[in-house]
């Protein structure tokens, strides 16, 4: 329950923002006499993809770098294969991190766009599932129908809604109507007591229409709506072909995204069968714009040599580290430690770090000064160095 509540807190502001954008787009087209939610979804997707274009480029650069990173990571994994002790696992982690640092990359670089896209998808589902709650002009039409239903008595919705007597307010009636499919609207318009709402019902069906399909319906195997999940899968397969990582032939490194490029399109088709058509339209539009964007991204990256890409990535990582150092007064951790005690440098000189930032075994002098502590420690840790100095001061006092 706590996780669901947390997810709701994350999605609520996103859904409100998306609903606001959707409302602006809808009202803009309404000025030209165009009233259609599906069209608003396509335009909305174009805006989102444009805003996320910098993230798209960043993800593709990381994919190209991955062709160099993956072989080195595999060598490290092979080196520590079968070693489950804590020391080996720490060394493996340190060496892996060193590889990413060497190329100026981060293991999470490829996940960022996905982490942004998923909340948008879930929030958009909430918007599409309750369009009247976010688009004012559409809410006005639903409000007209809800008023007539309230006047006639919510019992008229017995065949459409479970426990219609619980719908005690206009807002609750509107939320129930927002989930109605084409069949339900047709049956509702046949009820004699709801004739005053026929015009509003017609307008709602027009707003939700997309080439004869309602965006609130789910695809059906016996309907043309089955093209929605099929198109979604097909376009995502094309998109995945575009973003295949071009690995160096000499490395013969496997594509780490190969399985995802197959699984994700199939999953999108599967979800499209269960979700409203409006969500499927979003995925189709998203894939279309992604294919167009990817075409130009590939053209840009193909003109860039992989070594040049590595060099630029390293330069960006270096600048980022320099900014972090500047934010703490331009001093590194070791420099700050030297200000606390003059003896740290003499102790730290006895420890030599390897190129991958893993530590070597300490010499006999340091082992003797550690009171025969059986546990391992990090010789570059400020607290450990301070303890060594403290022990030496005590020994000098005893003498």
HUGI-V106104 format. One record per pair of residues at least 4 apart in sequence whose C-alpha atoms are under 6 Angstrom apart, sorted by sequence separation. I is the first residue (numbers start at 1). GAP is how many residues later the second one is. D is the distance in Angstrom with one decimal. If there is no record, write none. Layout:
BEGIN
i->I gap->GAP d->D
i->I gap->GAP d->D
END
This chain:
BEGIN
i->8 gap->4 d->5.9
i->11 gap->4 d->5.8
i->15 gap->4 d->5.8
i->19 gap->4 d->6.0
i->30 gap->4 d->4.9
i->40 gap->4 d->5.9
i->66 gap->4 d->5.6
i->77 gap->4 d->5.8
i->101 gap->4 d->5.9
i->119 gap->4 d->5.9
i->120 gap->4 d->5.9
i->125 gap->4 d->5.9
i->127 gap->4 d->5.5
i->139 gap->4 d->5.9
i->149 gap->4 d->5.8
i->150 gap->4 d->5.8
i->157 gap->4 d->5.8
i->180 gap->4 d->5.7
i->184 gap->4 d->6.0
i->209 gap->4 d->5.5
i->227 gap->4 d->5.7
i->231 gap->4 d->6.0
i->260 gap->4 d->5.7
i->282 gap->4 d->5.9
i->286 gap->4 d->6.0
i->290 gap->4 d->5.8
i->294 gap->4 d->5.9
i->298 gap->4 d->5.8
i->326 gap->4 d->4.1
i->331 gap->4 d->5.7
i->338 gap->4 d->5.8
i->344 gap->4 d->5.9
i->345 gap->4 d->6.0
i->353 gap->4 d->5.6
i->354 gap->4 d->5.6
i->29 gap->5 d->5.1
i->30 gap->5 d->5.5
i->100 gap->5 d->5.0
i->149 gap->5 d->5.9
i->167 gap->5 d->5.5
i->209 gap->5 d->4.7
i->220 gap->5 d->5.9
i->221 gap->5 d->5.5
i->325 gap->5 d->4.6
i->100 gap->6 d->5.9
i->132 gap->6 d->5.3
i->158 gap->6 d->5.9
i->167 gap->6 d->5.7
i->208 gap->6 d->5.2
i->219 gap->6 d->4.8
i->220 gap->6 d->5.6
i->325 gap->6 d->5.9
i->353 gap->6 d->5.1
i->132 gap->7 d->4.1
i->208 gap->7 d->5.5
i->219 gap->7 d->5.3
i->272 gap->8 d->5.4
i->154 gap->10 d->5.7
i->26 gap->14 d->5.8
i->25 gap->15 d->5.9
i->240 gap->21 d->5.3
i->146 gap->27 d->5.9
i->146 gap->28 d->6.0
i->236 gap->29 d->5.3
i->233 gap->32 d->4.7
i->181 gap->35 d->5.7
i->181 gap->36 d->5.2
i->233 gap->36 d->5.3
i->229 gap->40 d->4.5
i->229 gap->43 d->5.2
i->130 gap->48 d->5.5
i->59 gap->51 d->5.2
i->236 gap->51 d->5.9
i->145 gap->52 d->5.2
i->232 gap->52 d->5.1
i->235 gap->52 d->5.8
i->239 gap->52 d->5.5
i->219 gap->54 d->5.4
i->218 gap->57 d->5.8
i->218 gap->58 d->4.5
i->141 gap->59 d->5.3
i->217 gap->59 d->5.2
i->218 gap->59 d->5.4
i->216 gap->60 d->5.1
i->217 gap->60 d->5.8
i->215 gap->62 d->4.7
i->215 gap->63 d->4.4
i->15 gap->108 d->4.7
i->11 gap->112 d->5.6
i->23 gap->112 d->4.6
i->19 gap->115 d->4.9
i->37 gap->170 d->5.9
i->36 gap->171 d->4.5
i->37 gap->171 d->5.9
i->35 gap->172 d->5.6
i->67 gap->180 d->4.8
i->71 gap->182 d->6.0
i->103 gap->207 d->5.8
i->104 gap->209 d->5.0
i->104 gap->210 d->4.2
i->103 gap->211 d->5.6
i->104 gap->213 d->4.9
i->42 gap->243 d->5.8
i->98 gap->258 d->5.0
i->95 gap->261 d->5.0
i->94 gap->264 d->6.0
i->91 gap->267 d->5.7
END
